[in-house]
């Protein structure tokens, strides 16, 4: 839902259905923007102490925040 909210807030002036169906515009950038929005919205590393965060593997951190590991690694901590 956070991903779709990102589409709604970031692309309110664009018709993504039109873009998908009738243009050759690459959708990857649009999806990446929505994923980045979702990652920033859902993962607030300030809600966990740094010591705990440093001692967790990526899977544990993703589980803690209730997100997909790819979202965590690619869009939040791979800046």
C-alpha positions in Angstrom: 0.0 0.0 0.0 2.9 2.4 0.7 4.2 1.8 -2.8 0.8 2.7 -4.3 0.6 5.7 -2.0 3.9 6.8 -3.5 2.4 6.6 -7.0 -0.6 8.6 -5.9 1.5 11.3 -4.2 4.5 11.5 -6.6 2.6 11.0 -9.9 -0.6 12.8 -9.2 -0.1 14.9 -12.4 0.7 11.9 -14.6 -1.6 9.2 -15.9 0.5 6.1 -15.3 -2.1 3.9 -17.0 -1.8 6.0 -20.1 2.0 5.8 -19.9 1.9 2.0 -19.6 -0.5 1.4 -22.4 0.3 4.1 -25.0 3.9 5.2 -24.7 7.4 3.8 -24.8 8.3 5.8 -21.6 10.3 3.5 -19.3 8.2 2.5 -16.3 11.3 1.4 -14.2 11.9 5.0 -13.0 8.3 5.4 -11.9 8.4 2.1 -10.0 11.7 3.0 -8.4 10.4 6.3 -7.2 7.4 4.6 -5.6 9.6 1.9 -4.0 11.9 4.6 -2.6 8.9 6.5 -1.2 7.6 3.3 0.4 11.0 2.5 1.9 11.3 6.0 3.4 7.8 5.8 4.8 7.9 2.4 6.3 11.5 2.1 7.5 12.4 4.6 10.2 15.7 3.5 11.6 15.4 6.0 14.4 12.9 3.7 16.0 15.6 1.2 16.9 18.8 1.7 18.8 21.9 1.8 16.7 23.5 -1.1 18.6 20.6 -3.4 17.8 20.6 -2.3 14.2 24.3 -3.0 13.8 24.0 -6.5 15.2 21.1 -7.6 13.0 21.4 -9.2 9.6 19.4 -7.7 6.7 16.7 -10.3 7.0 16.2 -9.5 10.7 16.1 -5.8 10.1 13.5 -6.3 7.3 11.5 -8.6 9.6 11.7 -6.0 12.4 10.2 -3.3 10.1 7.8 -5.7 8.4 9.1 -5.0 4.9 10.6 -7.0 2.1 14.4 -7.4 2.3 14.8 -6.0 -1.2 13.0 -2.8 -0.2 15.2 -2.5 2.8 18.5 -3.1 1.0 18.0 -1.5 -2.4 15.9 1.5 -1.5 16.6 2.5 2.0 20.3 1.7 2.8 21.8 1.6 -0.6 22.0 5.4 -1.2 
